[in-house]
């Protein structure tokens, strides 16, 4: 166990140091606020050499309501870490140990090695405050088994809500092993993270349509509201698939050149249906309730109101939107089940000799965890991918390309639906209507996003709204 110097003083304190650093991080949601941080939990990982302190702070930011709990792993060193200047949070003066250099821990190889050792079941942690999800608990079978140690690591750049670390592994015999990637969840909520639950379930099912789940780290903390115990997933390790492109980039190249993409789109439909089938088998289904239907109607009305407030021209479509929203009360719904929840071309990898591989089953990160873990309609994932093909074509138009990708997108959408139906069965009139309603719901959400963030992209979702409210339009 780490040696704790009781009674020692630290200047500045850990919380003070993190307070000044946190607003500059991409994963901090309280933009425009100065964090008001209070510690609600934490734990330590043990450096076998006893040289580097590895501590994870669980901090409630009470500058916003409701308070948000962040995971902030830190390492403390007696000398600067070479090459990690970009990850230096600051220095503090410890009354016993002297000057300590404090780093954002995912960039520190000691933290990464010990985090992976704990997840793989061979490391030590402060068990009183953190529990470990070993590879067998995460995968439930040998298909998710991995062993070895971290040879080197690097942080994946560009992420908005989490921090992902690529780990190049050494096998127990010292030889190379398949690389892993561990996602450190920066915002934590009470309950199981859907990325861990869903992907682990698919690994148990033997699916190769997702990266193999390896293991996870659990943690516990006090509720920032009433101090009641809370727990959830803090980190998730899985297979890393290097040197591949996502489906968005692949599709965009095809759209810009006018290259036929229907065979690939059909394959993606097949894969999507296979994932849904495996999830229904692994995690079960639930019956539709009147509340489920009411929730979708309410969502569509709220999305439309928000969109019309930003783009007044949409006010002319109120009757059409209301007609489609009301129709979801009357059509037949299939049983609800776990889905991806944030499905689009950017969430799928193009893996040679393996095909399409879906990832990031966390759902929309800004939605409350309780909502993201609820069973939903598989048609929501279908609608999300249909909108993504539309966006690929719209991106080509925005680039002022001489290629008109409108027909390209329509062909891809049709091929995707054909591939999905080859596994899930031919949709009836009710299923088509439900998919259309969910696609309209998504397009209205996109209108709000683009109006606020990328006004030049507004024609893409606005064109979709026009098409979807037209009875003779195709889904």
For each residue, the residues with C-beta under 8 A, 3 or more apart:
1: 46 124 126
2: 44 46 47 50 53 126
3: 50
4:
5: 8 94 96 97
6:
7:
8: 5 94 95 96 97
9: 94 95
10: 13 14 92 93 94 95 100
11: 92 93
12: 16 17 90 92
13: 10 16 17 92
14: 10 17 18 57 74 92 102
15: 18 19 37 38 39 57 59
16: 12 13 19 20
17: 12 13 14 20 21 89 90 92 102
18: 14 15 21 22 35 37 57 59 72 74 89
19: 15 16 22 34 35 37
20: 16 17 23 90
21: 17 18 24 25 89 90
22: 18 19 25 28 35 37 61 70 72
23: 20 28 30 31 33 34 35
24: 21 28
25: 21 22 28 186
26: 159 160
27: 70 159 160 161 162 163 186 187
28: 22 23 24 25 31 35 70
29: 64 68 187 366
30: 23 33 35 61 63 64 68
31: 23 28
32:
33: 23 30 61 63 64
34: 19 23 63
35: 18 19 22 23 28 30 61 63
36: 61 62 63
37: 15 18 19 22 59 60 61 62
38: 15 59 60 62 224
39: 15 42 57 58 59 60
40: 58 59 60 69 221 222 223 224
41: 58 129 219 220 221 222
42: 39 55 56 57 58 129 221
43: 55 56 125 126 128 129 130 219
44: 2 53 54 55 56 125 126
45: 54 55 56 111 114 115 118 123 124 125 126
46: 1 2 54 114 123 124 125
47: 2 50 51 52 53 54 110 114
48:
49: 52
50: 2 3 47
51: 47 77 78 110
52: 47 49 75 76 77 108 110 111
53: 2 44 47 74 75 76 77 100
54: 44 45 46 47 73 74 75 105 108 110 111 114
55: 42 43 44 45 73 74 75 76
56: 42 43 44 45 71 72 73 74 105 130 219 234
57: 14 15 18 39 42 71 72 73 74
58: 39 40 41 42 69 70 71 72 188 219 221
59: 15 18 37 38 39 40 69 70 72
60: 37 38 39 40 67 68 69 70 224
61: 22 30 33 35 36 37 64 67 68 69 70
62: 36 37 38 67 224
63: 30 33 34 35 36
64: 29 30 33 61 67 68
65:
66: 224 225
67: 60 61 62 64 224 225
68: 29 30 60 61 64 187
69: 40 58 59 60 61 187 188 189 221 224 230
70: 22 27 28 58 59 60 61 186 187 188
71: 56 57 58 184 185 186 187 188 219 234
72: 18 22 56 57 58 59 186
73: 54 55 56 57 104 105 106 111 115 184
74: 14 18 53 54 55 56 57 89 102 103 104 105
75: 52 53 54 55 81 102 103 105 108 110 111
76: 52 53 55 100 101 102
77: 51 52 53 80 81 100 101 102 103 108
78: 51 97 98 99 100 101
79: 101
80: 77 84 85 88 101
81: 75 77 84 87 88 101 103 108
82:
83:
84: 80 81 87 88 103 107 108
85: 80 88
86: 107
87: 81 84 103 104 106 107 108
88: 80 81 84 85 101 102 103
89: 17 18 21 74 102 103 104
90: 12 17 20 21 102
91: 99 100 101 102
92: 10 11 12 13 14 17 99 100 102
93: 10 11 98 99 100
94: 5 8 9 10 97 98 99 100
95: 8 9 10
96: 5 8
97: 5 8 78 94 100
98: 78 93 94
99: 78 91 92 93 94
100: 10 53 76 77 78 91 92 93 94 97
101: 76 77 78 79 80 81 88 91
102: 14 17 74 75 76 77 88 89 90 91 92
103: 74 75 77 81 84 87 88 89 107 108
104: 73 74 87 89 107 108
105: 54 56 73 74 75 108 111 112
106: 73 87 111 112 155 163 165 184
107: 84 86 87 103 104 155
108: 52 54 75 77 81 84 87 103 104 105 111 112
109: 112 113 150 152 153
110: 47 51 52 54 75 113 114
111: 45 52 54 73 75 105 106 108 114 115
112: 105 106 108 109 115 116 150 153 165 167 182
113: 109 110 116 117 149 150 153
114: 45 46 47 54 110 111 117 118 123 124 125
115: 45 73 111 112 118 119 123 182 184 217 235
116: 112 113 119 120 123 149 150 167 180 182 237
117: 113 114 120 122 123 124 149 150
118: 45 114 115 121 123 124 125 132 217
119: 115 116 123 132 133 134 135 182 214 215 216 217 235 237
120: 116 117 123 134 135 146 147 148 214 215 237
121: 118 132 134 135 136 215
122: 117 147 149
123: 45 46 114 115 116 117 118 119 120
124: 1 45 46 114 117 118
125: 43 44 45 46 114 118 130 132
126: 1 2 43 44 45 129 130
127: 130 131 132
128: 43
129: 41 42 43 126 219 220
130: 43 56 125 126 127 217 218 219 220 234
131: 127 218 219 220 231
132: 118 119 121 125 127 217 218
133: 119 137 138 196 215 216 217 218 233
134: 119 120 121 137 138 215
135: 119 120 121 138 139 144 145 146 147 214 215 237
136: 121 139 140 141 144 145
137: 133 134 140 215 216
138: 133 134 135 144 196 200 203 213 214 215 216 236 237
139: 135 136 142 143 144 145 200 203 204 212 213 214 215
140: 136 137 144 200 203 204
141: 136 144 203 204 206
142: 139 145
143: 139 203 204 206 212
144: 135 136 138 139 140 141 200 203 204 212 213 214 215
145: 135 136 139 142 214
146: 120 135 169 177 178 180 214 215 237
147: 120 122 135 171 172 177
148: 120 169 170 171 172 177
149: 113 116 117 122 169 170
150: 109 112 113 116 117 153 167 168 169 170
151: 168 169 170 176
152: 109 167 168
153: 109 112 113 150 165 166 167 168
154: 165 166
155: 106 107 163 164 165 166
156: 159 163 164 165 166 181
157:
158:
159: 26 27 156 162 163 164
160: 26 27 365
161: 27 186 187 365
162: 27 159 183 184 185 186 365
163: 27 106 155 156 159 183 184 186
164: 155 156 159 181 182 183 184
165: 106 112 153 154 155 156 181 182 183 184
166: 153 154 155 156 179 180 181 240 242
167: 112 116 150 152 153 179 180 181 182 237 240
168: 150 151 152 153 176 179
169: 146 148 149 150 151 176 177 178 179 180
170: 148 149 150 151 174 175 176 177
171: 147 148 174 175 176 177
172: 147 148
173:
174: 170 171
175: 170 171
176: 151 168 169 170 171
177: 146 147 148 169 170 171
178: 146 169 239 240
179: 166 167 168 169 240 242
180: 116 146 166 167 169 214 237 238 239 240
181: 156 164 165 166 167 211 237 238 239 240
182: 112 115 116 119 164 165 167 235 236 237 238
183: 162 163 164 165 195 235 236 237 238
184: 71 73 106 115 162 163 164 165 234 235
185: 71 162 188 193 233 234 235 236
186: 25 27 70 71 72 161 162 163
187: 27 29 68 69 70 71 161 365
188: 58 69 70 71 185 219 221 232 233 234
189: 69 232 368 369
190: 223 230 231 232 369
191: 232 369 370 373
192: 196 197 232 233 373
193: 185 196 197 232 233 236 362 369
194: 197 198 338 341 361 362 363 369 372 373
195: 183 198 199 233 236 360 361 362
196: 133 138 192 193 199 200 213 216 233 236
197: 192 193 194 200 201 283 338 373
198: 194 195 201 202 279 283 338 340 361
199: 195 196 202 203 210 211 213 236 238 359 361
200: 138 139 140 144 196 197 203 204 213 216
201: 197 198 204 205 278 279 282 283 338
202: 198 199 205 207 209 210 213 275 278 279 282
203: 138 139 140 141 143 144 199 200 206 207 210 212 213
204: 139 140 141 143 144 200 201 282
205: 201 202 278 281 282
206: 141 143 203
207: 202 203 210 274 275 278
208: 212 354 357
209: 202 271 274 275 278 355 356 357 358
210: 199 202 203 207 213 275 357 358 359 361
211: 181 199 238 239 240 241 357 359
212: 139 143 144 203 208 238 239
213: 138 139 144 196 199 200 202 203 210 216 236 237 238 239
214: 119 120 135 138 139 144 145 146 180 237 238 239
215: 119 120 121 133 134 135 137 138 139 144 146 236 237
216: 119 133 137 138 196 200 213 233 234 235 236 237
217: 115 118 119 130 132 133 233 234 235 236
218: 130 131 132 133 231 232 233 234
219: 41 43 56 58 71 129 130 131 188 231 232 233 234
220: 41 129 130 131 229 230 231
221: 40 41 42 58 69 188 229 230 231
222: 40 41 227 228 229 230
223: 40 190 226 227 228 229 230
224: 38 40 60 62 66 67 69
225: 66 67 228
226: 223
227: 222 223
228: 222 223 225
229: 220 221 222 223
230: 69 190 220 221 222 223
231: 131 190 218 219 220 221
232: 188 189 190 191 192 193 218 219 369
233: 133 185 188 192 193 195 196 216 217 218 219 236
234: 56 71 130 184 185 188 216 217 218 219
235: 115 119 182 183 184 185 216 217
236: 138 182 183 185 193 195 196 199 213 215 216 217 233
237: 116 119 120 135 138 146 167 180 181 182 183 213 214 215 216
238: 180 181 182 183 199 211 212 213 214
239: 178 180 181 211 212 213 214
240: 166 167 178 179 180 181 211
241: 211 244 349 351 357
242: 166 179
243:
244: 241 349 350 351 352
245: 249 250 349 350
246: 249 250 345 346 347 348 349 350
247: 250 251 268 345 346 348 349 350 356
248: 251 252 344 345 346 388 392
249: 245 246 252 253
250: 245 246 247 253 254 264 350
251: 247 248 254 255 261 264 345 388 389 392 412
252: 248 249 255 256 392 395 396
253: 249 250 256 257 259
254: 250 251 257 259 260 261 264 408
255: 251 252 258 259 261 392 393 395 396 403 405 408 409
256: 252 253 396 399 401 403 405
257: 253 254 403
258: 255 403 405 408
259: 253 254 255
260: 254 263 411
261: 251 254 255 264 265 408 411 412 415
262: 265 266 411 412 414 415
263: 260 266 267 415
264: 250 251 254 261 267 268
265: 261 262 268 269 389 411 412 413 415 416 419
266: 262 263 269 270 415 416 418 419 422
267: 263 264 270 271 355 356 419
268: 247 264 265 271 272 348 356 385 416 419
269: 265 266 272 273 415 416 417 418 419 420 421 422 423
270: 266 267 273 274 419 420 422 423
271: 209 267 268 274 275 348 355 356 358
272: 268 269 275 276 343 358 381 382 385 416 419 420
273: 269 270 276 277 419 420 421 422 423 424
274: 207 209 270 271 277 278 423
275: 202 207 209 210 271 272 278 279 340 358
276: 272 273 279 280 337 339 378 381 424
277: 273 274 280 281 423 424
278: 201 202 205 207 209 274 275 281 282
279: 198 201 202 275 276 282 283 337 338 339
280: 276 277 283 284 285 335 337
281: 205 277 278
282: 201 202 204 205 278 279
283: 197 198 201 279 280 337 338
284: 280 337
285: 280 335 336 337 375
286: 335 336 337 375
287: 335 336
288: 292 293 333 334 335 336
289: 292 293
290: 293 294
291: 294 295
292: 288 289 295 296 333 336
293: 288 289 290 296 297 328 329 333
294: 290 291 297 298 329
295: 291 292 298 299
296: 292 293 299 300 325 328 437 438 441
297: 293 294 300 301 325 326 328 329
298: 294 295 301 302
299: 295 296 302 303 441
300: 296 297 303 304 321 324 325 328 437 440 441 444
301: 297 298 304 305 322 325
302: 298 299 305 306
303: 299 300 306 307 441 444 445 448
304: 300 301 307 308 314 318 321 325 444
305: 301 302 308 309
306: 302 303 309 310 444 448
307: 303 304 310 311 314 444 447 448 451 465
308: 304 305 311 312 314 315 318
309: 305 306 312
310: 306 307 447 448 451 452
311: 307 308 314 447 451 458 462
312: 308 309 315
313: 316
314: 304 307 308 311 317 447 462 465
315: 308 312 318
316: 313
317: 314 320 321 465 469
318: 304 308 315 321 322
319: 322 323
320: 317 323 324 469
321: 300 304 317 318 324 325 440 444 469
322: 301 318 319 325 326
323: 319 320 326 327
324: 300 320 321 327 328 436 437 440 468 469
325: 296 297 300 301 304 321 322 328 437
326: 297 322 323 329 330
327: 323 324 330 331 433 437
328: 293 296 297 300 324 325 331 433 434 437
329: 293 294 297 326
330: 326 327
331: 327 328 429 430 431 433 434
332: 428 430 431
333: 288 292 293 336 377 430 434
334: 288 377 378 431
335: 280 285 286 287 288
336: 285 286 287 288 292 333 374 375 376 377
337: 276 279 280 283 284 285 286 375 376 378
338: 194 197 198 201 279 283 373 375 376
339: 276 279 343 376 377 378 380 381
340: 198 275 343 347 358 361 363 381 384
341: 194 361 362 363 364 372 376 380 381
342: 347 360 362 363 364 365 384
343: 272 339 340 347 358 380 381 384 385 388
344: 248 347 384 385 387 388 391
345: 246 247 248 251 348 385 388 389 391 392
346: 246 247 248 388
347: 246 340 342 343 344 358 359 360
348: 246 247 268 271 345 356 357 358 359
349: 241 244 245 246 247 356 357 358 359
350: 244 245 246 247 250 355 356
351: 241 244 354 355 356 357
352: 244
353:
354: 208 351 357
355: 209 267 271 350 351
356: 209 247 267 268 271 348 349 350 351
357: 208 209 210 211 241 348 349 351 354
358: 209 210 271 272 275 340 343 347 348 349 361
359: 199 210 211 347 348 349
360: 195 342 347
361: 194 195 198 199 210 340 341 358
362: 193 194 195 341 342 365 372
363: 194 340 341 342 367 371 372
364: 341 342 367 372
365: 160 161 162 187 342 362
366: 29
367: 363 364 371 372
368: 189 371 372
369: 189 190 191 193 194 232 372 373
370: 191 373 374
371: 363 367 368 374
372: 194 341 362 363 364 367 368 369
373: 191 192 194 197 338 369 370
374: 336 370 371
375: 285 286 336 337 338
376: 336 337 338 339 341 380
377: 333 334 336 339 380 434 438
378: 276 334 337 339 381 382 424
379: 382 383 431 434 435 438
380: 339 341 343 376 377 383 384 438
381: 272 276 339 340 341 343 378 384 385
382: 272 378 379 385 386 416 417 420 435 438
383: 379 380 386 387 435 438 439 441 442
384: 340 342 343 344 380 381 387 388 442
385: 268 272 343 344 345 381 382 388 389 416
386: 382 383 389 390 413 416 417 435 439 475
387: 344 383 384 390 391 439 442 443 446 464
388: 248 251 343 344 345 346 384 385 391 392
389: 251 265 345 385 386 392 393 409 412 413 416
390: 386 387 393 394 409 413 460 463 464
391: 344 345 387 388 394 395 460
392: 248 251 252 255 345 388 389 395 396 405 409 412
393: 255 389 390 396 397 405 406 408 409
394: 390 391 397 398 457 459 460 463
395: 252 255 391 392 398 399 460
396: 252 255 256 392 393 399 401 403 405
397: 393 394 400 401 404 405 459
398: 394 395 456 457 460
399: 256 395 396
400: 397
401: 256 396 397 405
402:
403: 255 256 257 258 396 408
404: 397 407
405: 255 256 258 392 393 396 397 401 408 409
406: 393 409 410
407: 404 410 411
408: 254 255 258 261 393 403 405 411 412
409: 255 389 390 392 393 405 406 412 413
410: 406 407 413 414 474
411: 260 261 262 265 407 408 414 415
412: 251 261 262 265 389 392 408 409 415 416
413: 265 386 389 390 409 410 416 417 474 475
414: 262 410 411 417 418 474
415: 261 262 263 265 266 269 411 412 418 419
416: 265 266 268 269 272 382 385 386 389 412 413 419 420
417: 269 382 386 413 414 420 421 427 475
418: 266 269 414 415 421 422
419: 265 266 267 268 269 270 272 273 415 416 422 423
420: 269 270 272 273 382 416 417 423 424
421: 269 273 417 418 424 425 426 427
422: 266 269 270 273 418 419
423: 269 270 273 274 277 419 420
424: 273 276 277 378 420 421 427
425: 421
426: 421
427: 417 421 424 431 432 435
428: 332 431 432
429: 331 432 433
430: 331 332 333 433 434
431: 331 332 334 379 427 428 434 435
432: 427 428 429 435 436 475
433: 327 328 331 429 430 436 437
434: 328 331 333 377 379 430 431 437 438
435: 379 382 383 386 427 431 432 438 439 475
436: 324 432 433 439 440 468 473 475
437: 296 300 324 325 327 328 433 434 440 441
438: 296 377 379 380 382 383 434 435 441 442
439: 383 386 387 435 436 442 443 464 468 475
440: 300 321 324 436 437 443 444 464 465 468 469
441: 296 299 300 303 383 437 438 444 445
442: 383 384 387 438 439 445 446
443: 387 439 440 446 447 461 464 465 468
444: 300 303 304 306 307 321 440 441 447 448 461 465
445: 303 441 442 448 449
446: 387 442 443 449 450 460 461 464
447: 307 310 311 314 443 444 450 451 458 461 462 465
448: 303 306 307 310 444 445 451 452
449: 445 446 452 453 454
450: 446 447 453 454 455 457 458 460 461
451: 307 310 311 447 448 455 458
452: 310 448 449
453: 449 450
454: 449 450 457 458
455: 450 451 458
456: 398
457: 394 398 450 454 460 461
458: 311 447 450 451 454 455 461 462
459: 394 397 462 463
460: 390 391 394 395 398 446 450 457 463 464
461: 443 444 446 447 450 457 458 464 465
462: 311 314 447 458 459 465 466
463: 390 394 459 460 466 467
464: 387 390 439 440 443 446 460 461 467 468
465: 307 314 317 440 443 444 447 461 462 468 469
466: 462 463 469 470
467: 463 464 470 473
468: 324 436 439 440 443 464 465 473 475
469: 317 320 321 324 440 465 466 473
470: 466 467 473
471:
472:
473: 436 467 468 469 470
474: 410 413 414
475: 386 413 417 432 435 436 439 468
